[in-house]
């Protein structure tokens, strides 16, 4: 098969949560274990850090990967979903695997004629592990796809597990209480392996403590470690006890907890014998975007007409609490271009916007290019129910983007967000000159 045929096979020939939602979710580890065994159990050939959590997994994974790269380690990075190109999910020293590698792996899989019928994510997971083994990486940073306990990536035996936080998301699959969701995330804790928790309190914290005790794992709550002495999150600046002054390319109040978790994880990796100089830490934080290709975490630039464009992949109420707080403090008028998938709590996000955003905020609605998209007519109805007056709607994200730009003036902010798929579609479709 050529590359286009291979992607068609990957996207449409097996169940995929990203395309089908819960109908494409195949929990359990039996299939992925059998698939990995058919490829020689590549995940057993390299050490890794395994990351789960409701929000912040991607930022945390990319930061850790950048730091390990700067420390001189050949580093694998497995994340999901991708924004523009499938290969973004699997990176080695910041570079995505090639299209030829994707084709070659799928050809090998098809040639085996296995009686397994894996999901899209299971096959992608083993593809990533196979690529890391072939590249002889020194360490891999592995982000879970959904949950933890039954996630395909949970066949690894990590040096260290890291859980960013727990909030409500995917409640139909992970449970409708924080305790239930926390237990699913805590499923990545392995017997005798340390775990770092970036942010937790109440029942979430006690759940992690209980699971760690059951498994004989040492748990470190990064909030208790006191590593960050002072933080200026909107500038990405941190004063730390161990690592000195750090400036991060990732800004925003929500990045403070991510930074705490990363700092504690690095401290523990040092104790395990990894040589990670302070300058590698500083360089990794400062250059994470350049080193790993990370995009969509409050990515901001000025357009030619003086409008500040911001795009961000926040897609659940927990993430939007921080987004709304930051947007509401912007100078000038805020113009929102929003599109969501249907299985998110969009009503809660819209109510938050109606309550917290300035009265002159302008709303433009669209829908991402995804089978799971919330149709723009449905989104408009939810916005109306939340008391939001909508300026324009279009099912075509490019048309919606152009309409939103037309109404914005110099000094205003144009925010694009609500779904990874909306951001990815715009990145793929807009010309380099208009590229978000």
C-alpha positions as CSV (number, residue, x, y, z in Angstrom):
1,X,0.0,0.0,0.0
2,X,1.1,3.6,-0.5
3,X,0.8,6.1,2.3
4,X,-2.7,7.3,1.4
5,X,-4.0,3.7,1.3
6,X,-2.3,3.0,4.6
7,X,-4.1,5.9,6.3
8,X,-7.4,4.8,4.8
9,X,-6.8,1.4,6.3
10,X,-5.8,2.8,9.7
11,X,-8.7,5.3,9.9
12,X,-11.5,3.2,8.4
13,X,-10.8,-0.5,8.7
14,X,-10.7,-0.8,12.5
15,X,-12.6,0.6,15.5
16,X,-11.4,4.1,16.4
17,X,-12.6,6.2,19.4
18,X,-11.4,9.3,17.7
19,X,-13.7,8.7,14.8
20,X,-16.6,6.8,16.4
21,X,-16.6,7.9,20.0
22,X,-17.6,5.3,22.6
23,X,-18.6,2.9,19.8
24,X,-15.0,2.7,18.8
25,X,-13.6,2.3,22.3
26,X,-12.3,-1.2,22.9
27,X,-11.0,-1.3,26.5
28,X,-8.9,-4.1,27.9
29,X,-5.3,-5.2,27.4
30,X,-5.7,-8.7,25.9
31,X,-5.6,-7.6,22.3
32,X,-2.8,-5.1,22.6
33,X,-0.7,-7.6,24.6
34,X,-1.2,-10.2,21.8
35,X,-0.4,-7.7,19.2
36,X,2.8,-6.6,20.9
37,X,3.9,-10.2,21.3
38,X,3.5,-10.7,17.6
39,X,5.9,-7.9,17.1
40,X,8.4,-9.2,19.7
41,X,7.2,-7.2,22.6
42,X,9.0,-4.0,21.6
43,X,7.9,-2.1,24.8
44,X,10.1,-4.3,26.9
45,X,13.3,-3.0,25.2
46,X,13.3,0.6,26.5
47,X,12.7,2.4,29.8
48,X,9.8,4.8,29.9
49,X,7.8,7.4,31.8
50,X,4.0,6.7,31.6
51,X,1.7,9.7,31.9
52,X,-2.1,9.9,32.5
53,X,-4.5,12.6,33.6
54,X,-7.6,14.5,32.6
55,X,-5.7,17.6,31.4
56,X,-2.1,18.5,30.9
57,X,-0.9,15.1,29.7
58,X,0.4,16.5,26.4
59,X,2.2,19.5,27.8
60,X,3.8,17.3,30.5
61,X,4.9,14.7,28.0
62,X,6.4,17.2,25.6
63,X,8.2,19.0,28.4
64,X,9.7,15.8,29.8
65,X,10.7,14.7,26.3
66,X,12.4,18.1,25.5
67,X,14.3,18.0,28.8
68,X,15.6,14.4,28.2
69,X,16.6,15.4,24.6
70,X,18.5,18.4,26.0
71,X,20.2,16.0,28.5
72,X,21.6,14.0,25.6
73,X,19.2,11.0,25.7
74,X,17.7,9.6,22.6
75,X,14.1,10.1,23.4
76,X,10.9,8.6,22.1
77,X,7.6,10.5,22.5
78,X,4.2,8.9,22.0
79,X,1.1,11.2,22.2
80,X,-2.4,11.5,20.8
81,X,-4.3,12.7,19.0
82,X,-2.3,14.4,16.2
83,X,-3.2,17.8,14.9
84,X,-2.3,17.7,11.2
85,X,-0.4,14.5,10.4
86,X,-0.7,11.0,11.7
87,X,3.1,10.7,12.2
88,X,3.1,13.5,14.8
89,X,1.9,10.8,17.3
90,X,5.3,9.0,17.3
91,X,8.5,11.1,17.6
92,X,12.1,10.3,18.2
93,X,14.2,13.3,19.4
94,X,11.4,15.5,18.3
95,X,11.1,14.3,14.8
96,X,8.0,12.4,13.7
97,X,8.5,9.0,12.2
98,X,8.4,9.0,8.4
99,X,5.5,8.1,6.1
100,X,7.6,5.1,4.9
101,X,7.8,3.8,8.5
102,X,4.1,4.0,8.9
103,X,3.5,2.1,5.6
104,X,6.2,-0.5,6.4
105,X,4.7,-1.2,9.9
106,X,1.1,-1.6,8.6
107,X,2.4,-3.9,5.8
108,X,4.1,-6.1,8.4
109,X,0.9,-6.2,10.4
110,X,-1.2,-7.2,7.4
111,X,1.3,-9.8,6.4
112,X,1.0,-11.5,9.8
113,X,-2.7,-12.1,9.2
114,X,-3.3,-12.2,13.0
115,X,-6.6,-13.2,14.5
116,X,-6.7,-10.3,16.8
117,X,-8.7,-7.4,15.3
118,X,-7.1,-4.6,17.2
119,X,-8.5,-1.1,17.5
120,X,-6.9,1.9,15.7
121,X,-5.3,3.0,19.0
122,X,-4.0,-0.5,19.8
123,X,-2.3,-0.8,16.5
124,X,-0.9,2.8,16.7
125,X,0.4,2.1,20.2
126,X,2.4,-1.0,19.1
127,X,3.6,1.0,16.0
128,X,5.0,3.6,18.4
129,X,6.7,1.0,20.6
130,X,8.1,-0.8,17.6
131,X,9.6,2.5,16.2
132,X,11.2,3.2,19.6
133,X,12.7,-0.2,19.8
134,X,14.1,0.0,16.3
135,X,15.6,3.4,17.1
136,X,17.1,2.1,20.3
137,X,15.8,5.0,22.3
138,X,17.4,5.6,25.7
139,X,14.0,6.5,27.2
140,X,10.4,7.0,26.0
141,X,7.7,9.3,27.3
142,X,4.4,7.6,26.8
143,X,1.0,9.4,27.1
144,X,-2.1,7.4,27.7
145,X,-4.9,7.8,25.2
146,X,-8.0,7.6,27.5
147,X,-8.1,6.7,31.1
148,X,-5.2,4.5,32.3
149,X,-6.1,1.1,33.7
150,X,-7.5,-0.3,30.4
151,X,-5.6,2.0,28.0
152,X,-3.5,0.3,25.4
153,X,-0.3,2.0,26.5
154,X,-0.7,0.3,30.0
155,X,1.3,-2.7,28.9
156,X,4.5,-0.8,29.8
157,X,6.4,-1.3,33.0
158,X,7.6,2.3,33.5
159,X,10.5,3.6,35.6
160,X,8.0,6.2,36.8
161,X,4.3,6.9,36.4
162,X,3.0,10.5,36.4
163,X,-0.7,11.5,36.8
164,X,-1.4,15.2,36.0
165,X,-4.8,15.6,37.6
166,X,-8.4,14.3,37.6
167,X,-11.6,16.0,36.6
168,X,-14.8,15.2,34.8
169,X,-14.3,14.0,31.2
170,X,-15.3,10.8,29.3
171,X,-17.7,10.1,32.2
172,X,-19.6,7.6,30.0
173,X,-16.4,5.4,29.8
174,X,-14.5,6.2,33.0
175,X,-17.2,6.8,35.6
176,X,-19.3,9.7,36.7
177,X,-17.6,10.4,40.1
178,X,-14.1,11.8,40.7
179,X,-13.2,8.7,42.7
180,X,-14.1,6.4,39.9
181,X,-12.2,8.4,37.3
182,X,-9.2,8.6,39.7
183,X,-9.2,4.8,40.1
184,X,-9.1,4.5,36.3
185,X,-6.2,7.0,36.0
186,X,-4.4,5.3,39.0
187,X,-4.5,2.1,36.9
188,X,-1.1,3.1,35.5
189,X,0.5,2.8,38.9
190,X,2.7,-0.3,38.9
191,X,3.9,-2.5,41.8
192,X,7.0,-1.0,43.3
193,X,7.3,1.8,40.8
194,X,7.1,5.4,42.0
195,X,4.3,7.7,40.9
196,X,4.2,11.5,40.8
197,X,0.9,13.3,41.0
198,X,0.9,16.9,39.7
199,X,-2.3,18.0,41.3
200,X,-4.8,16.3,43.6
201,X,-6.9,16.9,46.6
202,X,-9.8,15.4,48.5
203,X,-11.2,12.1,47.3
204,X,-8.8,12.1,44.3
205,X,-5.7,12.4,46.6
206,X,-6.9,9.7,49.0
207,X,-7.7,7.4,46.0
208,X,-4.2,7.7,44.7
209,X,-2.8,7.1,48.2
210,X,-4.9,4.0,48.5
211,X,-4.0,2.5,45.1
212,X,-0.3,3.3,45.7
213,X,-0.4,1.6,49.0
214,X,-2.1,-1.5,47.5
215,X,0.7,-1.7,44.9
216,X,3.6,-0.9,47.2
217,X,4.4,2.2,45.1
218,X,5.8,5.4,46.5
219,X,3.6,8.4,45.7
220,X,4.8,11.9,45.5
221,X,2.4,14.8,45.4
222,X,4.2,17.6,43.5
223,X,2.2,20.3,45.3
224,X,3.8,19.1,48.6
225,X,7.4,19.1,47.3
226,X,7.8,22.9,47.4
227,X,10.0,22.9,44.3
228,X,8.5,26.1,42.9
229,X,9.3,29.1,45.1
230,X,7.6,31.7,42.9
231,X,5.7,31.6,39.7
232,X,4.7,34.2,37.1
233,X,2.7,31.8,34.9
234,X,1.5,34.3,32.3
235,X,5.2,35.0,31.5
236,X,6.1,31.3,32.0
237,X,8.7,32.2,34.6
238,X,9.5,30.0,37.7
239,X,11.9,30.3,40.5
240,X,12.8,26.8,41.8
241,X,14.6,25.4,44.8
242,X,16.7,22.8,42.8
243,X,17.0,24.0,39.3
244,X,17.3,27.8,39.6
245,X,15.4,30.2,37.3
246,X,13.3,28.6,34.6
247,X,11.5,30.2,31.7
248,X,8.9,28.1,29.9
249,X,7.5,28.5,26.4
250,X,4.2,27.2,27.8
251,X,2.3,30.0,29.6
252,X,-0.9,30.2,31.7
253,X,-2.0,29.4,35.2
254,X,-2.8,25.8,34.2
255,X,0.9,25.2,33.3
256,X,2.0,25.7,36.9
257,X,0.7,22.3,38.0
258,X,2.3,20.7,34.9
259,X,5.6,22.3,35.7
260,X,5.5,21.0,39.3
261,X,4.9,17.5,38.1
262,X,7.7,17.7,35.5
263,X,10.2,19.1,38.1
264,X,9.4,16.4,40.6
265,X,9.6,13.7,37.8
266,X,13.1,15.0,36.8
267,X,14.2,15.1,40.4
268,X,13.3,11.4,40.7
269,X,14.9,10.4,37.4
270,X,18.1,12.0,38.7
271,X,17.9,9.8,41.7
272,X,17.6,6.8,39.4
273,X,20.9,7.7,37.8
274,X,19.9,9.8,34.8
275,X,22.2,12.8,34.3
276,X,20.0,15.8,33.7
277,X,21.9,19.0,34.2
278,X,20.2,22.2,35.3
279,X,20.9,23.8,31.9
280,X,19.1,20.8,30.2
281,X,16.1,21.5,32.3
282,X,16.1,25.2,31.5
283,X,16.6,24.6,27.8
284,X,13.9,22.0,27.6
285,X,11.3,24.3,29.2
286,X,12.3,27.3,27.1
287,X,12.5,25.4,23.7
288,X,9.8,22.7,24.2
289,X,7.9,23.8,21.1
290,X,10.9,23.9,18.8
291,X,12.3,20.6,20.2
292,X,9.2,18.5,20.1
293,X,6.8,20.2,17.7
294,X,4.2,20.9,20.4
295,X,1.4,23.1,19.2
296,X,-2.0,24.2,20.4
297,X,-1.3,25.1,24.0
298,X,-2.2,28.7,24.1
299,X,-0.3,29.3,20.9
300,X,-0.4,33.1,20.2
301,X,0.7,35.3,17.4
302,X,-0.1,38.7,15.9
303,X,-1.8,38.8,12.5
304,X,-0.9,41.4,9.9
305,X,-3.8,43.6,10.9
306,X,-2.8,43.8,14.6
307,X,-5.3,41.2,15.8
308,X,-3.8,38.7,18.4
309,X,-4.6,35.2,17.3
310,X,-4.8,32.5,20.0
311,X,-5.5,28.9,19.4
312,X,-5.8,26.3,22.1
313,X,-6.8,22.6,22.3
314,X,-8.7,22.9,25.6
315,X,-11.8,20.8,25.1
316,X,-13.5,20.1,28.5
317,X,-14.9,22.2,31.4
318,X,-11.8,21.6,33.5
319,X,-9.5,23.1,30.9
320,X,-12.0,25.9,30.0
321,X,-12.0,27.2,33.6
322,X,-8.5,28.4,33.0
323,X,-9.1,29.5,29.4
324,X,-12.0,31.7,30.4
325,X,-10.1,33.3,33.2
326,X,-7.3,34.2,30.9
327,X,-9.5,35.4,28.1
328,X,-11.6,37.6,30.3
329,X,-8.5,39.5,31.3
330,X,-7.4,40.4,27.8
331,X,-7.2,44.0,26.6
332,X,-9.4,44.8,23.6
333,X,-12.4,42.9,22.5
334,X,-12.5,39.1,22.4
335,X,-13.8,37.2,19.4
336,X,-14.4,33.5,19.9
337,X,-14.4,30.9,17.1
338,X,-15.7,27.7,18.7
339,X,-16.3,24.1,17.5
340,X,-16.7,21.0,19.6
341,X,-17.2,17.2,19.4
342,X,-20.6,16.0,20.6
343,X,-19.5,13.9,23.6
344,X,-18.1,16.8,25.6
345,X,-20.1,18.8,28.2
346,X,-20.5,21.8,25.9
347,X,-23.4,23.2,27.8
348,X,-21.2,23.6,30.9
349,X,-18.5,25.4,28.8
350,X,-21.1,27.8,27.3
351,X,-22.6,28.6,30.6
352,X,-19.1,29.4,31.9
353,X,-18.5,31.7,28.9
354,X,-21.9,33.5,29.4
355,X,-21.2,34.1,33.1
356,X,-17.5,35.0,33.0
357,X,-16.8,36.7,29.7
358,X,-17.3,40.5,29.0
359,X,-20.6,41.4,27.6
360,X,-19.1,42.6,24.3
361,X,-17.5,39.2,23.5
362,X,-18.3,38.1,20.0
363,X,-19.2,34.5,19.2
364,X,-18.7,32.7,15.9
365,X,-19.6,29.0,15.8
366,X,-18.5,26.2,13.5
367,X,-17.9,22.4,13.7
368,X,-14.7,20.4,13.4
369,X,-14.1,18.0,10.5
370,X,-14.8,14.8,12.5
371,X,-17.5,12.1,12.6
372,X,-17.9,13.0,16.3
373,X,-18.5,16.7,15.6
374,X,-21.3,18.6,17.3
375,X,-23.2,20.1,14.4
376,X,-23.1,23.8,14.3
377,X,-26.9,24.1,14.4
378,X,-26.9,22.1,17.7
379,X,-24.1,24.2,19.1
380,X,-26.0,27.4,18.2
381,X,-29.1,26.0,20.1
382,X,-26.9,25.3,23.1
383,X,-25.4,28.7,23.0
384,X,-28.9,30.3,22.8
385,X,-30.0,28.3,25.8
386,X,-26.9,29.6,27.7
387,X,-27.9,33.2,26.9
388,X,-25.2,33.8,24.3
389,X,-25.9,35.9,21.2
390,X,-24.1,34.4,18.3
391,X,-22.8,36.6,15.5
392,X,-22.2,34.0,12.8
393,X,-22.4,30.3,12.2
394,X,-20.9,28.1,9.5
395,X,-20.3,24.4,9.2
396,X,-17.1,25.2,7.2
397,X,-14.3,26.1,9.7
398,X,-12.4,28.1,7.1
399,X,-15.5,30.2,6.2
400,X,-16.1,30.7,10.0
401,X,-12.5,31.7,10.5
402,X,-12.6,34.3,7.8
403,X,-15.8,35.7,9.2
404,X,-14.3,35.9,12.7
405,X,-11.2,37.7,11.3
406,X,-13.3,40.3,9.4
407,X,-15.0,41.5,12.6
408,X,-11.8,41.8,14.7
409,X,-9.8,45.0,14.9
410,X,-6.2,45.8,15.9
411,X,-5.7,45.1,19.6
412,X,-8.5,42.5,19.7
413,X,-8.1,38.8,20.5
414,X,-9.3,36.1,18.1
415,X,-9.5,32.9,20.0
416,X,-10.0,29.6,18.1
417,X,-10.7,26.4,20.1
418,X,-13.0,23.8,21.6
419,X,-11.6,20.7,19.8
420,X,-8.3,19.3,18.7
421,X,-10.0,18.5,15.4
422,X,-11.0,22.1,14.8
423,X,-7.4,23.3,15.3
424,X,-5.9,20.5,13.3
425,X,-8.3,21.1,10.4
426,X,-7.4,24.8,10.3
427,X,-3.7,24.1,10.5
428,X,-4.0,21.8,7.5
429,X,-6.3,24.1,5.4
430,X,-5.0,27.6,5.9
431,X,-2.2,29.0,3.8
432,X,1.2,29.5,5.5
433,X,0.5,33.2,5.5
434,X,-2.7,32.8,7.4
435,X,-1.6,29.8,9.4
436,X,-2.6,29.9,13.0
